[in-house]
Amino acid sequence: VQLQASGGGLVQAGGSLKLSCVAPRRTSTNNATAWFRQAPGKEREFVAHINWNGGITYYADSVKGRFTISRDNAKGAVYLQMNSLNPEDTAVYYCASARRAIGSSDYREYNYWGQGTQVTVSS
């Protein structure tokens, strides 16, 4: 299953973006889903995850209070609302889905990945 991530772009510091992640054919709505990011020259970094029904979310400390992960199982979509962006948020953002109900911050727990969407924050 190939997830499709979209919504990235260029934004000024302090601005907002909303990323979307959709499965071309709806994967199991029992899957937990997460967002990761990778900046040039850096390792992949966990951003946020959400459990299968949206009742449990978890964030990296670096984005807590600024980013919100949500999902709409009827549409097979997961979203990442990003507010108060700063240049340190610049990265390629990837969505990932796991064959488990509860999310994890470990990328190795995820079975399906999107192609990534570039987010660039200018100062």
C-alpha positions in Angstrom: 0.0 0.0 0.0 1.4 3.4 -1.0 0.3 6.3 1.0 0.0 9.7 -0.7 1.2 12.7 1.3 0.5 16.2 0.2 0.2 19.8 1.4 3.9 20.8 1.8 5.3 24.0 0.5 7.2 27.2 1.3 6.0 29.3 4.2 7.4 32.1 6.3 8.4 31.6 9.9 5.3 31.9 12.1 3.1 30.6 9.3 1.0 27.4 9.0 0.6 24.4 6.7 -1.7 21.4 6.8 -0.4 18.1 5.5 -2.6 15.3 4.3 -2.0 11.6 4.0 -4.4 9.4 2.1 -4.3 5.7 1.1 -5.3 5.2 -2.6 -7.3 2.3 -1.5 -8.4 2.6 2.0 -6.1 0.6 4.3 -7.5 -0.9 7.5 -9.0 1.8 9.6 -7.5 -0.2 12.5 -4.0 1.1 11.6 -2.2 3.6 13.7 -0.6 6.3 11.6 2.4 8.7 12.2 4.3 11.5 10.6 8.1 11.6 10.5 10.4 14.1 9.0 13.9 14.2 7.6 16.0 17.3 7.1 19.1 17.2 4.9 22.0 15.6 6.6 19.9 14.5 9.5 18.3 11.2 10.6 14.6 10.6 10.3 12.8 12.1 13.2 9.5 11.2 14.7 6.9 14.0 14.7 3.5 12.6 15.8 1.3 9.5 15.9 -2.4 8.8 16.2 -4.1 5.5 17.1 -6.7 3.8 14.9 -9.7 5.8 16.1 -8.1 9.1 16.8 -8.5 8.9 20.5 -4.8 8.8 21.4 -2.2 11.1 20.0 1.5 11.6 20.9 3.9 14.3 19.8 7.6 14.9 19.8 8.6 17.6 22.3 9.9 19.8 19.5 6.4 20.1 18.0 4.1 19.8 21.0 1.7 22.6 21.3 2.3 23.7 17.7 1.3 20.6 15.6 -1.9 18.7 15.7 -2.5 15.2 14.2 -6.0 14.1 13.3 -7.7 11.5 11.2 -10.9 11.0 9.2 -11.4 7.2 8.8 -14.4 7.8 6.5 -12.0 9.4 4.0 -9.0 7.2 4.8 -7.1 10.3 5.6 -4.7 11.5 8.3 -3.7 15.2 8.7 -1.0 17.2 10.3 -1.9 20.8 11.1 1.4 22.7 11.6 1.3 26.2 13.2 3.9 28.6 14.4 6.4 27.1 12.0 10.1 27.9 12.3 13.1 27.2 10.0 14.0 24.2 12.2 10.8 22.5 10.9 12.2 22.5 7.3 12.3 18.9 6.2 10.6 16.2 4.0 7.6 15.0 5.9 6.5 11.4 5.6 3.4 9.7 6.7 3.4 6.0 7.7 0.9 3.4 8.7 1.3 0.4 10.9 -0.6 -2.8 11.2 -1.3 -2.1 14.8 -3.9 -0.1 16.6 -1.7 2.0 18.8 1.1 4.2 17.4 4.8 4.2 18.1 7.6 6.7 17.7 9.9 4.0 16.3 9.8 4.1 12.5 10.6 0.4 12.3 7.1 -0.3 13.6 5.5 1.1 10.4 4.7 -1.1 7.4 3.5 1.4 4.8 5.0 4.8 3.8 4.1 7.8 1.7 6.5 9.4 -0.8 7.1 12.5 1.3 6.2 16.1 0.9 8.7 19.0 1.3 8.1 21.7 3.9 10.4 24.7 3.8 10.2 27.5 6.3 12.0 30.7 5.6 13.2 33.1 8.3 
